[in-house]
Amino acid sequence: VQVGAFRNENYARNLQEELMEMNFPARIEMGDGYYRVRVGNFTTIDEASNLERRLKRAGYQTIIVT
């Protein structure tokens, strides 16, 4: 589940730290000039959807990526 995409690494790190403080397993993936903040690693869309709902309730905009 992607929570943000930034060209500025510091913005991505700040979001990652914020998510980790809330016990979301966030990581940063770099590619095409963007730092993408993603949470979780799922085998089914249902698992990803469950986490996406939790993140949205916490106030984050999200998108499920593959």
SEDREN-42327 format. One line per 3 residues: number of its first residue (from 1); for each residue z, y, x of C-alpha. Coordinates in Angstrom, 2 decimals, m for minus. Each point is the difference from the previous one (the first is absolute). Layout:
N
NUM	Z:Y:X; ...
END
This chain:
66
1	0.00:0.00:0.00; m1.10:3.26:1.60; 2.28:2.98:m0.48
4	m1.74:2.59:2.17; m2.85:0.74:2.41; 0.31:2.80:2.53
7	m1.92:1.38:2.94; 3.33:1.19:1.43; 2.07:m2.84:1.47
10	3.27:1.91:m0.49; m0.56:0.19:m3.76; m0.60:m3.74:m0.09
13	3.13:m0.70:2.09; 2.12:2.21:m2.26; m1.18:m1.87:m3.10
16	0.52:m3.35:1.69; 3.59:0.94:0.91; 0.68:1.26:m3.52
19	m1.27:m3.25:m1.51; 1.95:m2.14:2.47; 3.20:1.87:m0.85
22	m0.61:m1.10:m3.60; m0.43:m3.63:1.21; m3.76:m0.11:m0.46
25	m1.63:m1.91:2.92; m2.40:2.77:1.02; m2.44:m0.09:2.89
28	m2.75:2.23:1.35; m3.56:m1.21:0.50; m2.46:2.16:1.97
31	m3.71:0.01:m0.71; m2.93:2.38:m0.47; 2.10:2.94:1.10
34	2.73:m0.60:m2.59; 3.59:m1.20:0.21; 0.48:m2.09:m3.13
37	3.54:m0.67:m1.22; 0.18:m3.38:m1.68; 2.82:m2.05:m1.47
40	0.16:m3.76:m0.27; m2.35:m2.88:0.71; m0.80:m2.08:m3.07
43	m1.88:m3.16:m0.85; m0.55:0.87:m3.68; m0.92:3.12:m1.93
46	3.05:m0.54:m2.23; 2.35:0.34:2.99; m1.76:3.19:1.06
49	0.12:1.36:m3.55; 3.74:m0.60:m0.23; 0.64:1.97:3.17
52	m2.43:2.70:m1.10; 2.01:0.50:m3.21; 3.23:0.32:2.02
55	m1.59:2.58:2.29; m1.35:2.00:m2.95; 3.45:0.01:m1.63
58	1.32:1.38:3.29; m2.53:2.85:m0.28; m2.76:m1.12:2.36
61	m3.73:0.01:m0.70; m1.47:m3.35:0.92; m3.16:m2.04:0.17
64	m0.41:m3.72:0.50; m2.33:m0.76:2.91; m1.42:m3.24:1.35
END
